[in-house]
Amino acid sequence: MQRLKLRLLTWDVKDTLLRLRVSVGQSYAGHAQAHGLQVSAETVDRAFRKAYWAQSQRFPNYGLKSGLTSQRWWMEVVSETFRLSGLRDEPLLRPLVEKLYWDYSAGHNWELLPGARETLEGCRALGIPMGVVSNFDRRLPDLLSQCDLRQHFQFILTSEEAGFAKPDRRIFLEALRIAGVAPNLAAHVGDDYENDYVASRAVGMHSFLLKAPDQPGKAEVPRAHLLPSLPHLLSLVEQG
Protein backbone atom coordinates (compact mmCIF):
# COMPACT_ATOMS: atom_id res chain seq x y z
CA MET A 1 0.00 0.00 0.00
CA GLN A 2 1.28 3.47 -0.88
CA ARG A 3 2.03 5.59 2.18
CA LEU A 4 -0.70 8.12 2.90
CA LYS A 5 0.14 11.81 3.05
CA LEU A 6 -1.88 13.12 5.96
CA ARG A 7 -2.64 16.47 7.51
CA LEU A 8 -4.72 14.94 10.31
CA LEU A 9 -4.74 11.64 12.17
CA THR A 10 -7.56 11.06 14.65
CA TRP A 11 -7.66 8.37 17.31
CA ASP A 12 -10.18 6.39 19.25
CA VAL A 13 -8.98 5.86 22.86
CA LYS A 14 -10.58 2.95 24.73
CA ASP A 15 -9.16 -0.36 23.51
CA THR A 16 -7.15 1.49 20.87
CA LEU A 17 -4.66 3.45 22.98
CA LEU A 18 -5.78 2.63 26.53
CA ARG A 19 -7.47 -0.37 28.13
CA LEU A 20 -8.66 -1.16 31.63
CA ARG A 21 -6.13 -2.97 33.81
CA VAL A 22 -8.86 -5.22 35.26
CA SER A 23 -12.42 -5.94 34.19
CA VAL A 24 -15.33 -3.84 35.41
CA GLY A 25 -16.55 -6.84 37.39
CA GLN A 26 -13.24 -7.25 39.18
CA SER A 27 -13.04 -3.55 39.96
CA TYR A 28 -16.61 -3.11 41.20
CA ALA A 29 -16.58 -6.37 43.18
CA GLY A 30 -13.25 -5.49 44.78
CA HIS A 31 -14.52 -2.11 45.93
CA ALA A 32 -17.74 -3.66 47.20
CA GLN A 33 -15.84 -6.32 49.15
CA ALA A 34 -13.69 -3.61 50.73
CA HIS A 35 -16.95 -2.22 52.14
CA GLY A 36 -18.04 -5.60 53.47
CA LEU A 37 -20.34 -6.46 50.55
CA GLN A 38 -19.81 -9.89 49.03
CA VAL A 39 -20.36 -10.34 45.31
CA SER A 40 -18.46 -12.16 42.54
CA ALA A 41 -16.75 -10.42 39.65
CA GLU A 42 -18.63 -12.64 37.19
CA THR A 43 -21.99 -11.59 38.66
CA VAL A 44 -21.04 -7.92 38.44
CA ASP A 45 -19.77 -8.25 34.87
CA ARG A 46 -23.10 -9.71 33.75
CA ALA A 47 -25.05 -7.06 35.65
CA PHE A 48 -22.90 -4.25 34.23
CA ARG A 49 -23.44 -5.36 30.64
CA LYS A 50 -27.19 -5.44 31.21
CA ALA A 51 -27.30 -2.08 33.02
CA TYR A 52 -25.04 -0.37 30.47
CA TRP A 53 -27.04 -1.68 27.49
CA ALA A 54 -30.36 -0.61 29.00
CA GLN A 55 -29.09 2.87 29.89
CA SER A 56 -27.54 3.33 26.45
CA GLN A 57 -30.81 2.40 24.77
CA ARG A 58 -32.92 4.63 26.99
CA PHE A 59 -30.54 7.60 27.17
CA PRO A 60 -28.05 7.54 24.26
CA ASN A 61 -24.83 9.55 24.49
CA TYR A 62 -25.05 10.06 28.26
CA GLY A 63 -28.64 11.29 28.08
CA LEU A 64 -27.61 14.76 26.95
CA LYS A 65 -30.89 15.28 25.11
CA SER A 66 -32.82 14.19 28.21
CA GLY A 67 -31.16 16.66 30.56
CA LEU A 68 -28.75 14.22 32.18
CA THR A 69 -25.08 14.87 32.83
CA SER A 70 -22.55 12.18 32.03
CA GLN A 71 -21.73 11.89 35.73
CA ARG A 72 -25.34 11.21 36.65
CA TRP A 73 -25.67 8.83 33.67
CA TRP A 74 -22.70 6.77 34.82
CA MET A 75 -23.70 6.79 38.47
CA GLU A 76 -27.10 5.42 37.51
CA VAL A 77 -25.38 2.64 35.54
CA VAL A 78 -23.15 1.77 38.51
CA SER A 79 -26.09 1.84 40.95
CA GLU A 80 -28.18 -0.39 38.68
CA THR A 81 -25.22 -2.76 38.28
CA PHE A 82 -25.08 -3.26 42.03
CA ARG A 83 -28.85 -3.66 42.27
CA LEU A 84 -28.83 -6.32 39.56
CA SER A 85 -25.97 -8.00 41.42
CA GLY A 86 -28.19 -8.31 44.49
CA LEU A 87 -26.66 -5.44 46.49
CA ARG A 88 -29.37 -3.05 47.63
CA ASP A 89 -27.97 -1.24 50.69
CA GLU A 90 -28.39 2.25 49.16
CA PRO A 91 -26.81 4.29 52.03
CA LEU A 92 -23.73 2.07 51.93
CA LEU A 93 -23.55 1.98 48.13
CA ARG A 94 -23.98 5.71 47.51
CA PRO A 95 -20.39 6.80 48.38
CA LEU A 96 -19.06 3.69 46.65
CA VAL A 97 -20.87 4.60 43.41
CA GLU A 98 -19.40 8.10 43.43
CA LYS A 99 -15.90 6.80 44.18
CA LEU A 100 -16.08 4.38 41.27
CA TYR A 101 -17.15 7.17 38.92
CA TRP A 102 -14.04 9.19 39.73
CA ASP A 103 -11.77 6.15 39.82
CA TYR A 104 -12.32 5.56 36.14
CA SER A 105 -10.75 8.91 35.32
CA ALA A 106 -7.62 7.94 37.29
CA GLY A 107 -4.60 6.81 35.32
CA HIS A 108 -3.80 3.90 37.64
CA ASN A 109 -6.91 2.03 36.43
CA TRP A 110 -5.74 2.10 32.80
CA GLU A 111 -2.77 0.81 30.84
CA LEU A 112 -1.42 1.62 27.40
CA LEU A 113 -1.87 -0.92 24.64
CA PRO A 114 1.39 -2.37 23.35
CA GLY A 115 3.15 0.11 21.08
CA ALA A 116 0.78 3.00 21.81
CA ARG A 117 3.34 5.48 23.12
CA GLU A 118 5.90 4.51 20.50
CA THR A 119 3.37 4.97 17.69
CA LEU A 120 2.12 8.35 18.91
CA GLU A 121 5.69 9.60 19.29
CA GLY A 122 6.52 8.30 15.81
CA CYS A 123 3.55 10.09 14.27
CA ARG A 124 4.53 13.32 16.02
CA ALA A 125 8.07 12.93 14.71
CA LEU A 126 6.61 12.70 11.20
CA GLY A 127 4.87 16.01 11.83
CA ILE A 128 1.32 14.66 11.53
CA PRO A 129 -1.20 16.72 13.54
CA MET A 130 -3.35 14.45 15.72
CA GLY A 131 -6.65 14.59 17.55
CA VAL A 132 -9.01 12.34 19.46
CA VAL A 133 -12.53 11.33 18.39
CA SER A 134 -14.01 9.26 21.20
CA ASN A 135 -17.33 8.21 22.70
CA PHE A 136 -15.82 8.87 26.12
CA ASP A 137 -17.19 11.60 28.39
CA ARG A 138 -15.79 14.84 29.83
CA ARG A 139 -13.26 12.97 32.00
CA LEU A 140 -11.16 12.04 28.97
CA PRO A 141 -8.77 15.05 28.80
CA ASP A 142 -7.78 14.57 32.43
CA LEU A 143 -7.36 10.83 31.92
CA LEU A 144 -5.08 11.38 28.92
CA SER A 145 -3.02 13.84 30.97
CA GLN A 146 -2.64 11.33 33.79
CA CYS A 147 -1.52 8.69 31.29
CA ASP A 148 1.00 11.16 29.80
CA LEU A 149 -0.66 11.19 26.38
CA ARG A 150 -2.38 14.58 26.27
CA GLN A 151 0.57 16.37 24.67
CA HIS A 152 0.24 14.34 21.49
CA PHE A 153 -3.13 15.78 20.52
CA GLN A 154 -4.14 19.18 19.16
CA PHE A 155 -7.74 18.57 20.20
CA ILE A 156 -9.85 16.04 22.10
CA LEU A 157 -13.40 15.64 20.80
CA THR A 158 -15.68 13.52 22.97
CA SER A 159 -19.21 12.53 22.07
CA GLU A 160 -20.39 14.45 25.12
CA GLU A 161 -18.78 17.66 23.84
CA ALA A 162 -19.80 17.13 20.22
CA GLY A 163 -23.36 16.13 21.02
CA PHE A 164 -23.04 13.17 18.63
CA ALA A 165 -21.68 9.71 19.33
CA LYS A 166 -19.95 7.42 16.88
CA PRO A 167 -21.08 5.97 14.51
CA ASP A 168 -22.89 9.27 13.84
CA ARG A 169 -20.82 10.76 11.02
CA ARG A 170 -21.30 14.27 12.41
CA ILE A 171 -18.68 13.74 15.10
CA PHE A 172 -16.08 13.11 12.39
CA LEU A 173 -17.28 16.11 10.39
CA GLU A 174 -16.82 18.22 13.53
CA ALA A 175 -13.27 16.91 13.96
CA LEU A 176 -12.47 17.85 10.36
CA ARG A 177 -13.97 21.30 10.92
CA ILE A 178 -11.88 21.85 14.05
CA ALA A 179 -8.72 20.82 12.22
CA GLY A 180 -9.59 22.65 9.00
CA VAL A 181 -8.64 19.58 6.97
CA ALA A 182 -10.31 17.94 3.98
CA PRO A 183 -11.48 14.34 4.55
CA ASN A 184 -9.12 12.87 1.95
CA LEU A 185 -6.15 14.26 3.89
CA ALA A 186 -7.27 12.72 7.19
CA ALA A 187 -7.32 9.22 8.65
CA HIS A 188 -8.83 7.66 11.75
CA VAL A 189 -7.53 4.78 13.88
CA GLY A 190 -9.82 2.66 16.05
CA ASP A 191 -10.74 -0.84 17.15
CA ASP A 192 -14.49 -0.86 16.38
CA TYR A 193 -15.63 -1.80 12.89
CA GLU A 194 -18.88 0.23 12.87
CA ASN A 195 -17.95 3.14 15.14
CA ASP A 196 -14.45 3.74 13.86
CA TYR A 197 -13.81 2.15 10.49
CA VAL A 198 -17.18 2.44 8.73
CA ALA A 199 -18.20 5.78 10.26
CA SER A 200 -14.98 7.62 9.42
CA ARG A 201 -14.90 6.26 5.87
CA ALA A 202 -18.49 7.44 5.42
CA VAL A 203 -17.26 11.06 5.53
CA GLY A 204 -14.40 10.39 3.11
CA MET A 205 -11.59 9.83 5.59
CA HIS A 206 -9.05 7.05 5.37
CA SER A 207 -9.32 4.56 8.20
CA PHE A 208 -7.31 1.86 9.94
CA LEU A 209 -8.86 -0.87 12.06
CA LEU A 210 -6.80 -2.22 14.95
CA LYS A 211 -7.31 -5.97 15.08
CA ALA A 212 -6.48 -7.91 18.22
CA PRO A 213 -4.37 -11.02 17.49
CA ASP A 214 -7.16 -13.35 18.64
CA GLN A 215 -9.89 -11.63 16.62
CA PRO A 216 -10.77 -12.59 13.05
CA GLY A 217 -10.51 -9.85 10.47
CA LYS A 218 -13.62 -8.40 8.87
CA ALA A 219 -14.03 -9.67 5.33
CA GLU A 220 -15.18 -6.19 4.26
CA VAL A 221 -11.94 -4.55 5.44
CA PRO A 222 -9.06 -4.65 2.95
CA ARG A 223 -5.93 -6.18 4.43
CA ALA A 224 -4.07 -2.91 3.93
CA HIS A 225 -6.51 -1.19 6.31
CA LEU A 226 -5.98 -3.66 9.17
CA LEU A 227 -3.40 -3.00 11.87
CA PRO A 228 -2.02 -6.16 13.47
CA SER A 229 -0.32 -3.82 15.95
CA LEU A 230 -0.19 -0.08 16.51
CA PRO A 231 3.46 0.40 15.42
CA HIS A 232 2.49 -1.07 12.02
CA LEU A 233 0.76 2.27 11.35
CA LEU A 234 4.09 4.09 11.05
CA SER A 235 4.93 2.30 7.83
CA LEU A 236 1.62 3.42 6.28
CA VAL A 237 1.57 7.17 6.89
CA GLU A 238 3.70 10.22 6.24
CA GLN A 239 3.43 13.96 6.66
CA GLY A 240 1.15 15.67 4.14
Beta strands, then each sheet from edge to edge (+ up, - down):
strand 1: 4-6
strand 2: 8-11
strand 3: 18-20
strand 4: 110-112
strand 5: 130-134
strand 6: 155-158
strand 7: 186-190
strand 8: 206-210
strand 9: 226-227
strand 10: 237-239
sheet 1: 1+ 10+
sheet 2: 6+ 5+ 2+ 7+ 8+ 9+
sheet 3: 3+ 4-
end
